[in-house]
Amino acid sequence: MFAVTNIDDILILALFFGQAAGAGRAGAVRVVLGQYLGFIAILAAAVVGALGAGLLPESVIPYLGLLPLLLGLRAAWRAWRDRRNGDDDTDTATPGGPGILQVAAVTLANGGDNIGVYVPVFAVAGTGGMAVYVSVFLIGVGLWCAAGRFFSTRPIIAKALSRWGHILLPVVLIGIGLLILIEGGAFGL
C-alpha cells in the first residue's frame, strides 16, 4: 500500500536531492527531514481520521493541491528570472537546496490521496494494526529517500537533473498541484 500510494514521490525526491547537491550533506538532510515531516503530517491526519475525529473535512483535501502548484509557479518564476538575468548555468543545485518546509509542504499536498486510502485501512486495522502500518510506512519513507538520493546521484540521471531540473521541478510541481485539484473536484470539474 505504501509503495502504490507514494510511487510519484521518488521522482520528486530525486529532483529535491538534485537541487540539494550543492549543499552537500546538509541539503540532503533537509530533504529527508522535510519528507519525514510531511509524511508524519499525512499519517497524523489519517490516524485522526481513522479514530473518527476527522482532521480535515473531505471537501478541503483537494485544495492541498494549491501548495505544490504555488511552489511550482514560484520555482518556474525563479528559473525564468535567473535565465533572463543571464544566470544561464545549467546546474540546478542551489546553494542551500530546498528547505525542510518546502519539501514537507509538497509531500503533504501530494499525500491527500494517501489520507483517503489510509483512513479506511487504519479504521479497520484497530490500534495495534495502525501502529504496525505507521511503523512500516515510516521505514518506507527512509527507503524512498534512499531511492530518491540514489537516482539523483546516478551519472546519467544526475546529468539530466543538472541540465533540466530547473525546468522539470516546476513542471512536476505544477502538474501535481493541478492533478490534485482536478481529481479532487476542487473546481467542480
Residue, then its C-alpha position, 0 to 999 in steps of 0.5 A: m500500500f505504501a509503495v502504490t500510494n507514494i510511487d510519484d514521490i521518488l521522482i520528486l525526491a530525486l529532483f529535491f536531492g538534485q537541487a540539494a547537491g550543492a549543499g552537500r550533506a546538509g541539503a540532503v538532510r533537509v530533504v529527508l527531514g522535510q519528507y519525514l515531516g510531511f509524511i508524519a503530517i499525512l499519517a497524523a491526519a489519517v490516524v485522526g481520521a481513522l479514530g473518527a475525529g476527522l482532521l480535515p473535512e473531505s471537501v478541503i483535501p483537494y485544495l492541498g493541491l494549491l501548495p505544490l502548484l504555488l511552489g511550482l509557479r514560484a520555482a518556474w518564476r525563479a528559473w525564468r528570472d535567473r535565465r533572463n538575468g543571464d544566470d544561464d548555468t545549467d546546474t540546478a543545485t542551489p546553494g542551500g537546496p530546498g528547505i525542510l518546509q518546502v519539501a514537507a509542504v509538497t509531500l503533504a499536498n501530494g499525500g491527500d490521496n494517501i489520507g483517503v486510502y489510509v483512513p479506511v485501512f487504519a479504521v479497520a486495522g484497530t490500534g495495534g494494526m495502525a501502529v504496525y502500518v505507521s511503523v512500516f510506512l515510516i521505514g518506507v519513507g527512509l527507503w524512498c529517500a534512499a531511492g530518491r538520493f540514489f537516482s539523483t546521484r546516478p551519472i546519467i540521471a544526475k546529468a539530466l537533473s543538472r541540465w533540466g531540473h530547473i525546468l522539470l521541478p516546476v513542471v512536476l510541481i505544477g502538474i501535481g498541484l493541478l492533478i490534485l485539484i482536478e481529481g479532487g473536484a476542487f473546481g467542480l470539474 
